[in-house]
Amino acid sequence: MSLSDLITHVDRLTKKNNALKKFLQLAKDCKTDNEKIKFLDNFLNSEDIGEYEWSKFSNSNFEFLEENNLNNDDGFFSEYSEEADWVSSFKEDEVDLELKKNLLDRKHSFEEMRSSFKKIYPKGDELIIRYKLHQFSYWFDNKHYGAYQERITNNEEEILKDIKKIDQWTRDPDYEKKLKAKKEGKIFLKDTTVGGEVKTYRSN
């Protein structure tokens, strides 16, 4: 990565992080349970969540199930919750007719699923609300896991690290050569004699 590429990267990551901070503040502005659940549903259905974050998120969900003595051996509780998330974001104004039909069929199947769910969990609606609030807390509450804040913190650490590189790069004209030598497993040595050349040697 060249110096200009690194500067561009820092600029983009800084803008992205500022957007993340604004989004986190919107989450913190949610006061009622309904506001938090609606915000969470929109987030989960639109956010680009990485595999590592999904893994941690799933672990958090299992903790909730264990704490509430819920049997999820067959995955039904989690499956129902995920389908409920989808139904909450369902839009009937889908233009593609074939896709719309598939979505409506899925929505109909969910109603059957809801009936089965209530037989297993008589207080299922209350449980789902608590489950979703637990998820909201996982992502946005600093008193809990604060996964979204973790994103911001990781980005800030990367930005500071790269800013130091940029500063060193601008102060040391040979910095890029040193990086290249290090990457190739060489030792960078500069010939300081008059007319001497910059040389690198293979490290042992």
N, C-alpha and C positions, 0 to 999 in steps of 0.2 A: 504494500500500500504506500503510495506516494504521500508527500506532505499535504498536497492539495486535496487528495482523497480523504486523508485523515481529518482535515479541517471540515470538509463537507460532511463527513460522517458525524462529527461532533455537533455540527449545526443541526443536522436532521434529528439526531437523538435528543438534543436539547428541546427542540420544538415538540417532538413526540412526548417527551416527559412532561412538558408544560401542559399538554393536552390531557395527559393521564391525571395530573394534579387537579385540573378543572373538573374532570369526570368524577374523581374521588370526592371532591367537594359536593358535587350534585348528589352523590350517594349519601353523604353525611347530612345533607339538607332534608333527607326523607325522615319525617317524624313519626307518622302513623304506620301501623303494620301493613295496611293496604298499599301505602306509598312504597314501602320497602319491597314488598312482594312484586308489585308491578315493575319496579326498577330492576329487580333481580331477573324477572322473566325476560324483559327486553335485553338485558345484558347477556344472559346465557344463550339467547337465540340470535344474537348479532355479533358477539365478541369472537375474535380469533384466539382461542385458548390453546396453548401448547400442550403437548403430551405430558410433560413433567407437571404442569399445573393441574391437568385433569387427574393425574395420579394422586396428587396431594388432596385435591378436592374430593375424590372418591374415598380416601382414607378418613377425611373429616365426616363424610356422610355415614360411614360405618360406625364411627364413634357415636354419632347421634343414635343410631339404631341400638347399639349396645347399651348406651346410657338409659334408653327408654324400654329396654327388655323386649325389643321387637324382633321377631323371627323373620329374617330375610334370606333364609337359606336358598330359596328358589328365586330370589331377586325380584319378587313381585312388588314389594313396597317401593324399591328404587325405580323399577320399571314404570309403575303407576305414576310416581312423582314426575319422572321425565316426560311421560305422555301428557300429564296435566300441564307441564310447562309448555309443551308444544301447542295444546289446545288453547291455552291462554293467549297465544300469539297468532292463532289461526285467523286468516283473512278470507272472507267469502267472495271478495271482489277479484279473485284470481282470473286473469284474462285467458290463459290457456285452458280450454275446456276439458281436455283429457286429464291434465294435472288437477284441475278443480274437482273432477269426479273422484280421483284418487284421494284427494284431501278430505272430501266429504265422507267417503267410505271409511277413512281412518277415524274421522270424528265420530261416526256412528259406532265403530268398534270400541272407541273409548267409553261410550255410554254403557256398553255391556261390561266393560272392564270396571267402570265405576260401581256398578251394581255388585259385582263379585267382591270388590275391595271393601265395600261397606259391610258385607257379611262377615269378612275376616276381621275388619277393624271397625267396630261399631262407632267409635269416635274418630273415624278416619279423617274427616274434614278438619277437625281440630289438630290432629297429628300433622297433617300436611302443612297447615299454617305454621306450626312450630318448626317443622322440618325446613320450610323455606326461610324462615327467620334465622334459623341456624346457618343456612347457606349464605344468607346475606351477611351475617356476622363474620363468616369465614373470609369472605372477599373484602369487606369494607370496614369492619370494626377493628380498630387498633387494639382494643382490649382483648380481642380473640386472636385469630391468626394473622389478620391484616394482609392477605395475599396480594391485594392490589397495591398496598403500600410497599410490599416487598419488591414488586416490579419497579416502582419508582426509585426505591433505595438502590437496587442493583444497577439501574441506569445511571443514577447519580455517581456511583462508584466508578463505573466505566468512563463516564464523561470526565471526571477528575483525573483518572489515570491517563486518558488520552490527551488532556490539556497539558499535563506534565511532559508527555512525549513531544507535543507540538512546541512547547517552550524550549525543551532541550534541543530539538531539531533546528529551531531557528537560531539558537545560540552556538551550535556546533556544526560547522559546514561539512564535517565528515561523518555526521551521525547516520546518514542513510547508508554510507559505505560500511559502517560498523554493524548496522542491522543486517545487511546482506551477508557480511562475513560470518556473523553469529549464526544466521540461518543455515549457512553452508558448512557449519562446523569448523570455522577457521578462526584464527586469532588475528585481529586487526593491528598492524604495526605501521606507523608512519615514519618514513625516512626524513629526518629533519635537516639533513645536509643540504647545502645549496644545490639546486637542480635535482634533488632526490625525488623519487617517486613513491607514491603510497603503495604499500605491498601488503598482501595477506598471506599467512602461512597456515597450512593444515595443522590443526591442533591434535595432539597425541591422546 
